[in-house]
Amino acid sequence: MTLLNGLHHVKLPVSDVHKSLEWYRRVLGLDVAIEFVEDGVLRGVALSDAGHTLMIALREAPERAGGWTGFDPIALAVPTLQALRSWSEHLDALNVDHSGIAEGSVGWLIGGIVDPDGIEIRLYTQQLRP
């Protein structure tokens, strides 16, 4: 059996690629790694963080995007509680609604970060609570 080596990427359906692309860039600081153009029209993008440790793909699929509203398929790793505090300040500065910092099952988290299609993104520390 071949071993797995982490997560390659996550693909999310979106109703408007351009609107979602702007949100993921502004809120999460992700940059375009790959563009998927079909018949001269942008239909999807793959976004990556500055360290290239994360890739999120957005695919235009309006008929599917609404089915993810209120669901939280992604918890992004944040190294420490202090880094999570910095994220909270960043979200506040952008006027992005969020839950604030809360205790999670193994660390701390910020939930309630909702993209333009209502998909919830969570930030979760890798640092365990004492």
DSSP file (Angstrom, degrees, kcal/mol; ACC not computed):
  #  RESIDUE AA STRUCTURE BP1 BP2  ACC     N-H-->O    O-->H-N    N-H-->O    O-->H-N    TCO  KAPPA ALPHA  PHI   PSI    X-CA   Y-CA   Z-CA
    1    1 A M              0   0    0      0, 0.0     2,-0.3     0, 0.0     0, 0.0   0.000 360.0 360.0 360.0 137.4    0.0    0.0    0.0
    2    2 A T        -     0   0    0      1,-0.1     2,-0.1     0, 0.0     0, 0.0  -0.668 360.0-122.8 -84.6 136.7    1.2    3.5   -0.9
    3    3 A L        -     0   0    0     -2,-0.3     2,-0.2     1,-0.1    -1,-0.1  -0.461  19.6-122.2 -77.6 149.8    1.4    6.0    2.0
    4    4 A L        -     0   0    0     -2,-0.1     3,-0.1     1,-0.0    -1,-0.1  -0.611  15.0-157.3 -86.5 153.9   -0.5    9.3    1.8
    5    5 A N        -     0   0    0      1,-0.4     2,-0.1    -2,-0.2    -1,-0.0  -0.397  50.3 -73.2-131.9  56.9    1.5   12.5    2.1
    6    6 A G  S    S-     0   0    0      2,-0.0     2,-0.5     0, 0.0    -1,-0.4  -0.429  75.3 -40.4  90.1-165.2   -0.9   15.2    3.3
    7    7 A L        -     0   0    0      1,-0.2     3,-0.1    -2,-0.1    48,-0.1  -0.888  38.5-163.4-107.4 128.3   -3.6   17.0    1.4
    8    8 A H        -     0   0    0     -2,-0.5     2,-0.3     1,-0.3    -1,-0.2   0.969  65.0 -42.7 -75.5 -55.7   -3.1   18.1   -2.2
    9    9 A H        -     0   0    0     45,-0.1     2,-0.4     2,-0.0    -1,-0.3  -0.979  43.6-126.3-165.3 165.8   -5.9   20.7   -2.4
   10   10 A V  E     -a   56   0A   0     45,-1.6    47,-3.6    -2,-0.3     2,-0.5  -0.980  21.8-152.7-119.2 135.2   -9.6   21.3   -1.6
   11   11 A K  E     -a   57   0A   0     -2,-0.4    47,-0.2    45,-0.2    35,-0.1  -0.941  11.1-169.9-113.1 128.2  -12.0   22.3   -4.4
   12   12 A L  E     -a   58   0A   0     45,-3.1    47,-2.7    -2,-0.5     2,-0.3  -0.920  21.9-124.4-116.1 139.8  -15.0   24.4   -3.5
   13   13 A P  E     -a   59   0A   0      0, 0.0     2,-0.3     0, 0.0    47,-0.2  -0.647  32.6-174.1 -79.0 138.6  -18.0   25.2   -5.8
   14   14 A V  E     -a   60   0A   0     45,-2.5    47,-2.9    -2,-0.3     3,-0.2  -0.949  30.0-143.3-131.9 153.7  -18.7   28.9   -6.1
   15   15 A S  S    S+     0   0    0     -2,-0.3     2,-0.4     1,-0.3    -1,-0.1   0.779  96.4  24.6 -84.9 -27.1  -21.4   30.9   -7.8
   16   16 A D     >  -     0   0    0      1,-0.1     4,-2.5    45,-0.1    -1,-0.3  -0.898  64.3-164.1-142.3 106.7  -19.1   33.7   -9.1
   17   17 A V  H  > S+     0   0    0     -2,-0.4     4,-3.0     1,-0.2     5,-0.2   0.906  91.2  49.8 -59.3 -44.8  -15.4   33.0   -9.6
   18   18 A H  H  > S+     0   0    0      2,-0.2     4,-2.1     1,-0.2    -1,-0.2   0.917 112.8  45.7 -64.0 -44.1  -14.4   36.6   -9.7
   19   19 A K  H  > S+     0   0    0      2,-0.2     4,-1.9     1,-0.2    -1,-0.2   0.926 116.8  44.7 -65.0 -45.3  -16.3   37.6   -6.5
   20   20 A S  H  X S+     0   0    0     -4,-2.5     4,-2.8     2,-0.2     5,-0.3   0.902 110.2  55.3 -66.6 -41.3  -15.0   34.6   -4.6
   21   21 A L  H  X S+     0   0    0     -4,-3.0     4,-2.0    -5,-0.3     5,-0.2   0.928 108.6  48.2 -56.8 -46.7  -11.4   35.1   -5.9
   22   22 A E  H  X S+     0   0    0     -4,-2.1     4,-2.6    -5,-0.2    -1,-0.2   0.902 112.6  49.2 -61.2 -41.8  -11.4   38.7   -4.6
   23   23 A W  H  X>S+     0   0    0     -4,-1.9     4,-3.3     2,-0.2     5,-0.5   0.941 111.4  47.0 -65.0 -48.7  -12.8   37.5   -1.2
   24   24 A Y  H  X5S+     0   0    0     -4,-2.8     6,-1.6     1,-0.2     4,-1.0   0.839 115.6  47.3 -65.4 -32.5  -10.2   34.7   -0.7
   25   25 A R  H  X5S+     0   0    0     -4,-2.0     4,-1.0    -5,-0.3    -2,-0.2   0.950 118.6  39.2 -69.2 -49.6   -7.4   37.1   -1.7
   26   26 A R  H  <5S+     0   0    0     -4,-2.6    -2,-0.2    -5,-0.2    -3,-0.2   0.925 126.2  32.9 -68.9 -46.8   -8.5   39.9    0.6
   27   27 A V  H  <5S+     0   0    0     -4,-3.3    -3,-0.2    -5,-0.2    -2,-0.1   0.921 132.9  24.7 -82.1 -46.0   -9.6   37.9    3.6
   28   28 A L  H  <<S-     0   0    0     -4,-1.0    -3,-0.2    -5,-0.5    -2,-0.2   0.521  96.8-124.9-101.1  -6.6   -7.2   34.9    3.6
   29   29 A G     <  +     0   0    0     -4,-1.0    -4,-0.2    -5,-0.3    21,-0.2   0.776  53.6 156.6  71.4  25.7   -4.3   36.5    1.7
   30   30 A L        -     0   0    0     -6,-1.6     2,-0.3    19,-0.1    19,-0.2  -0.554  28.4-149.0 -86.0 151.5   -4.2   33.7   -0.9
   31   31 A D  E     -B   48   0A   0     17,-2.9    17,-2.7    -2,-0.2     2,-0.3  -0.861  27.1 -94.4-119.3 154.2   -2.7   34.3   -4.4
   32   32 A V  E     +B   47   0A   0     -2,-0.3    15,-0.2    15,-0.2     3,-0.1  -0.505  40.5 168.4 -68.9 125.3   -3.6   32.8   -7.7
   33   33 A A  E    S+     0   0A   0     13,-3.5     2,-0.3     1,-0.4    14,-0.2   0.737  70.5  10.4-101.7 -38.2   -1.4   29.7   -8.5
   34   34 A I  E     -B   46   0A   0     12,-1.6    12,-2.7     2,-0.0     2,-0.4  -0.998  62.5-152.3-144.2 140.1   -3.4   28.4  -11.6
   35   35 A E  E     -B   45   0A   0     -2,-0.3     2,-0.7    10,-0.2    10,-0.2  -0.940   8.3-151.0-111.7 139.5   -6.3   29.8  -13.7
   36   36 A F  E     -B   44   0A   0      8,-3.1     7,-3.1    -2,-0.4     8,-1.3  -0.915  19.8-178.3-112.0 104.9   -8.7   27.5  -15.4
   37   37 A V  E     -B   42   0A   0     -2,-0.7     2,-0.4     5,-0.2     5,-0.2  -0.895   5.2-175.0-108.6 128.9  -10.0   29.2  -18.6
   38   38 A E  E >  S-B   41   0A   0      3,-2.9     3,-1.9    -2,-0.5    -2,-0.0  -0.991  73.2 -11.7-126.2 127.1  -12.6   27.6  -20.8
   39   39 A D  T 3  S-     0   0    0     -2,-0.4    -1,-0.1     1,-0.3     3,-0.1   0.864 130.4 -54.6  52.1  39.0  -13.7   29.1  -24.1
   40   40 A G  T 3  S+     0   0    0      1,-0.2     2,-0.4    -3,-0.1    -1,-0.3   0.539 117.2 111.2  77.5   7.1  -12.0   32.3  -23.1
   41   41 A V  E <  S-B   38   0A   0     -3,-1.9    -3,-2.9     0, 0.0     2,-0.5  -0.946  73.0-118.7-119.0 134.1  -13.8   32.6  -19.8
   42   42 A L  E     +B   37   0A   0     -2,-0.4    -5,-0.2    -5,-0.2   -25,-0.2  -0.574  39.9 164.8 -68.5 118.9  -12.3   32.2  -16.3
   43   43 A R  E     -     0   0A   0     -7,-3.1    17,-3.2    -2,-0.5     2,-0.3   0.519  59.4  -0.3-114.1 -12.3  -14.1   29.2  -14.7
   44   44 A G  E     -BC  36  59A   0     -8,-1.3    -8,-3.1    15,-0.2    -1,-0.3  -0.985  53.3-156.7-170.0 162.2  -11.9   28.4  -11.8
   45   45 A V  E     -BC  35  58A   0     13,-2.1    13,-3.1    -2,-0.3     2,-0.5  -0.985  14.3-140.7-143.4 152.4   -8.7   29.2   -9.9
   46   46 A A  E     -BC  34  57A   0    -12,-2.7   -13,-3.5    -2,-0.3   -12,-1.6  -0.982  25.9-161.9-111.7 128.8   -6.3   27.4   -7.6
   47   47 A L  E     -BC  32  56A   0      9,-3.2     9,-2.3    -2,-0.5     2,-0.3  -0.856   7.2-172.3-114.2 145.3   -5.1   29.7   -4.8
   48   48 A S  E     -BC  31  55A   0    -17,-2.7   -17,-2.9    -2,-0.3     7,-0.2  -0.946  22.8-116.8-134.7 155.0   -2.1   29.2   -2.6
   49   49 A D    >   -     0   0    0      5,-1.1     3,-1.5    -2,-0.3     5,-0.1  -0.360  42.2 -97.5 -80.7 170.3   -0.7   30.8    0.5
   50   50 A A  T 3  S+     0   0    0      1,-0.3    -1,-0.1   -21,-0.2   -20,-0.0   0.826 125.2  48.7 -60.5 -34.1    2.7   32.6    0.5
   51   51 A G  T 3  S-     0   0    0      1,-0.0    -1,-0.3     3,-0.0     0, 0.0   0.454 106.6-126.1 -85.5  -0.5    4.5   29.5    1.9
   52   52 A H  S <  S+     0   0    0     -3,-1.5    -2,-0.1     2,-0.1     3,-0.1   0.860  75.5 122.6  55.9  39.3    2.8   27.2   -0.6
   53   53 A T        +     0   0    0      1,-0.2     2,-0.3     0, 0.0    -1,-0.1   0.472  68.0  43.6-101.0  -6.1    1.6   24.9    2.2
   54   54 A L        -     0   0    0     -5,-0.1    -5,-1.1     2,-0.0     2,-0.4  -0.998  57.8-172.6-144.0 137.8   -2.1   25.2    1.2
   55   55 A M  E     - C   0  48A   0     -2,-0.3   -45,-1.6    -7,-0.2     2,-0.5  -0.978   3.1-178.4-136.0 126.8   -4.1   25.1   -2.0
   56   56 A I  E     -aC  10  47A   0     -9,-2.3    -9,-3.2    -2,-0.4     2,-0.4  -0.989  12.7-155.7-120.4 125.8   -7.8   25.9   -2.3
   57   57 A A  E     -aC  11  46A   0    -47,-3.6   -45,-3.1    -2,-0.5     2,-0.5  -0.844   1.1-157.7-101.9 137.3   -9.4   25.6   -5.7
   58   58 A L  E     -aC  12  45A   0    -13,-3.1   -13,-2.1    -2,-0.4     2,-0.5  -0.969  10.0-170.3-114.1 126.3  -12.5   27.5   -6.6
   59   59 A R  E     -aC  13  44A   0    -47,-2.7   -45,-2.5    -2,-0.5     2,-0.5  -0.970  27.5-119.5-122.2 125.6  -14.7   26.1   -9.4
   60   60 A E  E     +a   14   0A   0    -17,-3.2   -45,-0.2    -2,-0.5    -2,-0.0  -0.491  56.5 138.6 -65.5 114.4  -17.6   28.0  -10.9
   61   61 A A    >>  +     0   0    0    -47,-2.9     4,-2.2    -2,-0.5     3,-1.9  -0.474  21.3 176.4-156.1  71.9  -20.6   25.8  -10.2
   62   62 A P  H 3> S+     0   0    0      0, 0.0     4,-1.0     0, 0.0   -47,-0.1   0.807  79.8  58.9 -55.8 -33.1  -23.6   28.0   -9.2
   63   63 A E  H 34 S+     0   0    0      1,-0.2     4,-0.1     2,-0.1   -48,-0.1   0.737 116.0  34.5 -69.3 -21.6  -26.0   25.1   -9.0
   64   64 A R  H X4 S+     0   0    0     -3,-1.9     3,-1.1   -50,-0.1     4,-0.4   0.714 101.7  74.3-101.5 -27.0  -23.8   23.4   -6.5
   65   65 A A  H >< S+     0   0    0     -4,-2.2     3,-1.7     1,-0.3     4,-0.3   0.880  91.3  56.7 -59.0 -41.9  -22.4   26.3   -4.5
   66   66 A G  G >< S+     0   0    0     -4,-1.0     3,-1.1     1,-0.3    -1,-0.3   0.757  95.2  67.0 -62.7 -25.0  -25.7   27.0   -2.7
   67   67 A G  G <  S+     0   0    0     -3,-1.1    -1,-0.3     1,-0.2    -2,-0.2   0.616  97.1  54.6 -71.7 -11.8  -25.7   23.4   -1.3
   68   68 A W  G X  S+     0   0    0     -3,-1.7     3,-2.5    -4,-0.4    52,-0.3   0.459  75.6 129.9 -98.8  -4.0  -22.7   24.2    0.8
   69   69 A T  T <  S+     0   0    0     -3,-1.1    50,-0.2    -4,-0.3    49,-0.2  -0.283  80.0  10.4 -56.1 128.8  -24.2   27.3    2.6
   70   70 A G  T 3  S+     0   0    0     48,-3.1     2,-0.3     1,-0.3    -1,-0.3   0.394 101.7 119.4  83.4  -3.3  -23.7   27.0    6.3
   71   71 A F    <   -     0   0    0     -3,-2.5    49,-2.6    47,-0.2    -1,-0.3  -0.716  53.8-150.7 -96.2 148.0  -21.3   24.0    6.0
   72   72 A D        +     0   0    0     -2,-0.3    49,-0.1    47,-0.2    47,-0.1  -0.701  29.0 158.5-118.3  77.9  -17.7   24.3    7.3
   73   73 A P        +     0   0    0      0, 0.0     2,-0.4     0, 0.0    -1,-0.1   0.639  59.2  57.3 -77.2 -12.9  -15.6   22.0    5.1
   74   74 A I  E     -d  121   0B   0     46,-0.8    48,-2.2     2,-0.0     2,-0.5  -0.967  49.0-179.0-128.7 131.2  -12.3   23.6    5.9
   75   75 A A  E     -d  122   0B   0     -2,-0.4     2,-0.3    46,-0.2    48,-0.2  -0.969  24.1-149.9-120.1 112.0  -10.3   24.3    9.1
   76   76 A L  E     -d  123   0B   0     46,-3.4    48,-3.0    -2,-0.5     2,-0.3  -0.642  18.5-116.6 -85.3 137.2   -7.1   26.1    8.2
   77   77 A A  E     -d  124   0B   0     -2,-0.3    48,-0.2    46,-0.2    -1,-0.1  -0.541  27.5-173.7 -78.2 132.9   -4.1   25.5   10.5
   78   78 A V  E     -d  125   0B   0     46,-2.6    48,-2.3    -2,-0.3    49,-0.5  -0.988  22.7-136.6-121.9 134.0   -2.7   28.4   12.5
   79   79 A P  S    S+     0   0    0      0, 0.0    48,-0.3     0, 0.0     2,-0.3   0.857  73.1   7.5 -66.2 -38.0    0.5   27.7   14.4
   80   80 A T     >  -     0   0    0     46,-0.1     4,-1.8    45,-0.1     5,-0.1  -0.881  69.2-108.4-141.5 167.3   -0.2   29.4   17.7
   81   81 A L  H  > S+     0   0    0     -2,-0.3     4,-2.2     2,-0.2     5,-0.2   0.879 119.8  55.4 -63.1 -38.3   -2.8   31.2   19.8
   82   82 A Q  H  > S+     0   0    0      1,-0.2     4,-1.9     2,-0.2    -1,-0.2   0.904 106.7  49.9 -62.1 -41.1   -0.9   34.4   19.3
   83   83 A A  H  > S+     0   0    0      1,-0.2     4,-2.0     2,-0.2    -1,-0.2   0.880 108.8  52.9 -63.8 -37.3   -1.1   33.9   15.5
   84   84 A L  H  X S+     0   0    0     -4,-1.8     4,-2.3     2,-0.2    -2,-0.2   0.885 105.9  53.5 -65.4 -38.4   -4.9   33.3   15.9
   85   85 A R  H  X S+     0   0    0     -4,-2.2     4,-2.2     2,-0.2    -1,-0.2   0.897 107.1  52.1 -61.2 -39.8   -5.1   36.6   17.8
   86   86 A S  H  X S+     0   0    0     -4,-1.9     4,-2.4     1,-0.2    -2,-0.2   0.894 108.1  51.2 -63.4 -39.5   -3.4   38.3   14.8
   87   87 A W  H  X S+     0   0    0     -4,-2.0     4,-2.9     2,-0.2     5,-0.2   0.909 107.4  53.0 -62.6 -41.9   -6.0   36.7   12.5
   88   88 A S  H  X S+     0   0    0     -4,-2.3     4,-2.3     1,-0.2    -2,-0.2   0.918 110.5  47.1 -59.8 -43.8   -8.8   38.0   14.7
   89   89 A E  H  X S+     0   0    0     -4,-2.2     4,-2.4     2,-0.2    -1,-0.2   0.897 111.6  51.5 -64.2 -40.9   -7.4   41.5   14.5
   90   90 A H  H  X S+     0   0    0     -4,-2.4     4,-1.5     2,-0.2    -2,-0.2   0.931 111.1  47.1 -61.1 -47.3   -7.0   41.1   10.7
   91   91 A L  H  <>S+     0   0    0     -4,-2.9     5,-2.7     1,-0.2     4,-0.4   0.902 111.8  51.0 -63.3 -41.3  -10.6   40.0   10.3
   92   92 A D  H ><5S+     0   0    0     -4,-2.3     3,-1.4    -5,-0.2    -1,-0.2   0.914 107.1  53.6 -61.3 -43.1  -11.8   42.9   12.5
   93   93 A A  H 3<5S+     0   0    0     -4,-2.4    -1,-0.2     1,-0.3    -2,-0.2   0.815 111.8  45.5 -62.1 -30.8   -9.8   45.4   10.4
   94   94 A L  T 3<5S-     0   0    0     -4,-1.5    -1,-0.3    -5,-0.1    -2,-0.2   0.449 112.3-121.2 -88.9  -1.5  -11.5   44.1    7.3
   95   95 A N  T < 5 +     0   0    0     -3,-1.4     2,-0.6    -4,-0.4    -3,-0.2   0.869  57.3 157.2  58.8  38.7  -15.0   44.1    9.0
   96   96 A V      < -     0   0    0     -5,-2.7    -1,-0.2    -6,-0.1    -2,-0.1  -0.854  42.7-123.1 -94.7 121.3  -15.3   40.4    8.3
   97   97 A D        +     0   0    0     -2,-0.6    17,-0.4    -3,-0.1     2,-0.3  -0.316  43.6 155.9 -61.6 143.8  -17.8   38.7   10.7
   98   98 A H        -     0   0    0     15,-0.1    14,-0.3     3,-0.0     3,-0.1  -0.964  51.9-107.6-160.8 170.8  -16.4   35.9   12.8
   99   99 A S        -     0   0    0     12,-3.1    13,-0.1    -2,-0.3     2,-0.1   0.635  55.0-124.9 -79.0 -15.2  -17.1   34.1   16.1
  100  100 A G        -     0   0    0     11,-0.4    11,-0.6     2,-0.1     2,-0.4  -0.298  52.4 -40.1  84.1 176.0  -14.1   35.4   17.9
  101  101 A I  E     +E  110   0B   0      9,-0.1     2,-0.3    -2,-0.1     9,-0.2  -0.619  69.4 169.6 -82.0 131.0  -11.5   33.1   19.5
  102  102 A A  E     -E  109   0B   0      7,-2.5     7,-2.7    -2,-0.4     2,-0.4  -0.920  39.4 -96.2-135.1 159.5  -13.0   30.1   21.3
  103  103 A E  E     -E  108   0B   0     -2,-0.3     5,-0.3     5,-0.2     2,-0.1  -0.628  41.6-164.1 -75.8 133.7  -11.7   26.9   22.8
  104  104 A G        -     0   0    0      3,-3.8    25,-0.1    -2,-0.4     5,-0.0  -0.374  40.0 -85.8-103.3-171.5  -11.9   23.9   20.4
  105  105 A S  S    S+     0   0    0      1,-0.2     3,-0.1    -2,-0.1    -2,-0.0   0.824 123.4   4.8 -68.6 -30.6  -11.6   20.3   21.1
  106  106 A V  S    S-     0   0    0     19,-0.1    23,-1.0    22,-0.1     2,-0.2   0.450 136.4  -8.4-131.6  -4.9   -7.8   20.3   21.0
  107  107 A G  S    S-     0   0    0     21,-0.2    -3,-3.8    -5,-0.0     2,-0.3  -0.685  87.8 -61.2-159.6-148.8   -6.8   24.0   20.5
  108  108 A W  E     -E  103   0B   0     19,-0.4    17,-3.0    -5,-0.3     2,-0.3  -0.848  48.1-175.0-116.6 156.7   -8.4   27.3   19.9
  109  109 A L  E     -EF 102 124B   0     -7,-2.7    -7,-2.5    -2,-0.3     2,-0.4  -0.971  26.5-143.6-147.5 160.8  -10.4   28.4   16.8
  110  110 A I  E     +EF 101 123B   0     13,-2.4    13,-2.5    -2,-0.3     2,-0.2  -0.998  32.4 171.8-120.9 123.4  -12.1   31.2   15.0
  111  111 A G  E     +     0   0B   0    -11,-0.6   -12,-3.1    -2,-0.4   -11,-0.4  -0.510  45.8  65.5-114.3-172.7  -15.3   30.1   13.2
  112  112 A G  E     +     0   0B   0    -14,-0.3     2,-0.8     1,-0.2    -1,-0.1   0.618  56.7 142.3  73.8  12.9  -18.0   31.9   11.5
  113  113 A I  E     - F   0 121B   0      8,-1.1     8,-3.5    -3,-0.2     2,-0.5  -0.796  34.4-167.1 -86.1 113.0  -15.8   33.3    8.6
  114  114 A V  E     - F   0 120B   0     -2,-0.8     6,-0.2   -17,-0.4   -17,-0.1  -0.889  11.8-144.9-115.5 126.8  -18.2   33.0    5.7
  115  115 A D    >   -     0   0    0      4,-2.7     3,-2.3    -2,-0.5   -95,-0.1  -0.181  44.4 -84.3 -77.3 177.1  -17.3   33.3    2.0
  116  116 A P  T 3  S+     0   0    0      0, 0.0    -1,-0.1     0, 0.0   -96,-0.0   0.712 130.3  49.7 -59.4 -21.1  -19.6   34.9   -0.6
  117  117 A D  T 3  S-     0   0    0      2,-0.1   -49,-0.1  -104,-0.1     3,-0.1   0.314 122.2-102.3 -99.6   8.4  -21.5   31.6   -1.1
  118  118 A G  S <  S+     0   0    0     -3,-2.3   -48,-3.1     1,-0.3     2,-0.4   0.578  71.5 146.9  85.6   9.5  -22.0   31.0    2.7
  119  119 A I        -     0   0    0    -50,-0.2    -4,-2.7   -49,-0.1     2,-0.4  -0.679  44.6-132.6 -79.8 128.7  -19.3   28.4    3.1
  120  120 A E  E     - F   0 114B   0    -49,-2.6   -46,-0.8    -2,-0.4     2,-0.4  -0.682  17.8-164.0 -88.2 133.1  -17.8   28.7    6.5
  121  121 A I  E     -dF  74 113B   0     -8,-3.5    -8,-1.1    -2,-0.4     2,-0.4  -0.937   7.2-160.3-110.9 136.1  -14.0   28.7    6.9
  122  122 A R  E     -d   75   0B   0    -48,-2.2   -46,-3.4    -2,-0.4     2,-0.5  -0.894  10.4-147.3-115.5 148.3  -12.5   28.0   10.3
  123  123 A L  E     -dF  76 110B   0    -13,-2.5   -13,-2.4    -2,-0.4     2,-0.4  -0.969  23.3-175.8-111.1 129.2   -9.0   28.9   11.6
  124  124 A Y  E     -dF  77 109B   0    -48,-3.0   -46,-2.6    -2,-0.5   -15,-0.2  -0.985  21.7-122.9-133.6 131.9   -7.7   26.3   14.1
  125  125 A T  E     -d   78   0B   0    -17,-3.0   -45,-0.1    -2,-0.4   -19,-0.1  -0.420   2.5-154.5 -74.3 148.2   -4.5   26.3   16.1
  126  126 A Q  S    S+     0   0    0    -48,-2.3     2,-0.4    -2,-0.1    -1,-0.1   0.623  75.4  95.2 -87.5 -18.0   -2.1   23.5   15.9
  127  127 A Q  S    S-     0   0    0    -49,-0.5   -19,-0.4   -48,-0.3     2,-0.1  -0.612  78.3-131.4 -74.4 126.6   -0.9   24.5   19.4
  128  128 A L        -     0   0    0     -2,-0.4   -21,-0.2   -21,-0.1    -2,-0.1  -0.447  19.0-108.3 -78.6 151.2   -2.7   22.4   22.0
  129  129 A R              0   0    0    -23,-1.0    -1,-0.1    -2,-0.1   -26,-0.0  -0.522 360.0 360.0 -72.3 146.3   -4.4   23.8   25.0
  130  130 A P              0   0    0      0, 0.0    -1,-0.1     0, 0.0    -2,-0.0   0.508 360.0 360.0 -68.0 360.0   -2.6   23.1   28.3
